[in-house]
Amino acid sequence: MNVDNYGAKGDGKTDDTNAIQNAINAASNDKIIFGRNKVYIVNSLYLEKKAGIVIEGNNATLKRKIQAEYTTYTNAGIICIFGSKNIIIKNLNFDGQRKLQKQKGFNMGVFIGGNKYNYTFFDNNYGENKINKNITISNCKFFNTGMYNEGLDKFGDGVYAHSTDSLTVKNNYFENMGRWGIACSESFNVLIEKNKVINNKESTALGGIDIENEGDDNTNGSYSRNITIRENNLIGKSAINIQTGISEKNKNGKYHYIKNVIISNNILDLINSGVYGKSGIFISEVDQQNKGVILDEIIIKNNILKSTDASMVNGIEFYLFGEKMTFSNIKIFGNELYSFQNGIVTNKSVVPIFRNVYIKDNKIISNGIGQNGDGIATIGAKYNNFVIENNYIEDYVNIGIQTLYNYPHQPNAEVKNNTIKFNKLKRKKNTIELDIMDLM
């Protein structure tokens, strides 16, 4: 089904929204085809309760029409998907035309949500039976999303997915996003693979990839699981953020967690983007009211993280707020971190619990940035079974490895076979500091 046969012009001037929407409405288990290299001016296009649709872009571009009024969740994306399954979008370009937009609100490339007619759709994430299933977005390009909202959040993701089971975002290109390149909330079985995200210093981006429970579903809870982020190239303001959510929105929810996340073989070449972007990979829980196992089975392996900005604070950071929370089964191994103020850090505001933590075989080199920093710092938490082993740490002149308040009082704790090199003229403290013991 060619959209041009439904009256779309693709001349970069005509509003083709109605013509393309007519083609979508008529489609059922069909392929929707755009004219090769054409430019279509559109408002939001809707795939609502659709199944078996393949959108073949043929390198065409959808340019968002200049908005005359505030845009909400119901028309957040150039393409909006609600309650649909077995959808493929490929070889299509998205241009939010952010510099020309005058209204506040939302301006995303692809928006996947629950109910089109429910503005506050976050209050129902459909529990175990997600309303969107088997969505694939591949070989697309996204440019200039977001609006000029006051405050931090410009609501401009390339791809945003909520209430989705089986989402693949692969081989796409994102440039100068208003918020995140790819953002995902309350979803299962997510693959984010081989994408390139570039957010320059002038962009308003918060980062590259965001997995964040942000719903207020007081029946089902707020949770995500089985997330794989691999082989992506993230440049500029393009950090990775994993955040379990805020229980104030989810006061009675039965579940509140992120489980089984693999972050592997990504290349990050970063500059500081502010609140979320001070660390290359930032994993956090932001609310002290949460309790129980909040993060479980997190693997961070074989990534290369580089900072080109001296204000980047941490390479990999876990930040916790609640003393009743447990982070369990954390494995950080085979990563290379260059030019961060600190290498691998666990921070806290109270005393949370870490269980089964392995930090092994990482290379952490300050390159002169870590003048007051630590190579590895696990501070102020309750640890049960943690191992720091076979890491190479260079040029962190404060402390190479710091495990204050944890060791030797915690069961099954080991710090062994690490190599630490430092500039003797600049060195401030002992190479390794383990609770009350100072070891050379």
Buried (B, 14 or more C-beta within 10 A) or exposed (E): BBBBEBEBBBEEEBEBBEBBBBBBEEBEEBEBBBBEEBBBBBBBBBBBEBBBBBBBBBBBBBBBBEBEEEBEBBBBBBBBBBBBBBBBBBBBBBBBBBEEBEBBBBBBBBBBBBBBEBEEBBBBBBBEEBBBBBBBBBBBBBBBBBBBBEEEBBBBBBBBBBBBBBBBBBBBBBBBBBBBBBBBBBBBBBBBBBBBBBBEEEBBBBBBBBBBBBBBBBEBBBBBBBBBBBBBBBBBBBBBBBBBBBBEBBEEBEBBBBBBBBBBBBBBBBBBBEEBBBBBBBBBBBBBBBBEBBBBBBBBBBBBBBBEBBEBBBBBBBBBBBBBBBBBBBBBBBBBBBBBBBBBBBBBEEBBBBBBBBBBBBBBBBEEBBBEBBBBBBBBBBBBBBBBBBBBBBBBBBBBBBBBBBBEEBEEBEBEEBEBBBEEEEBEEBBBBBBEEEEE
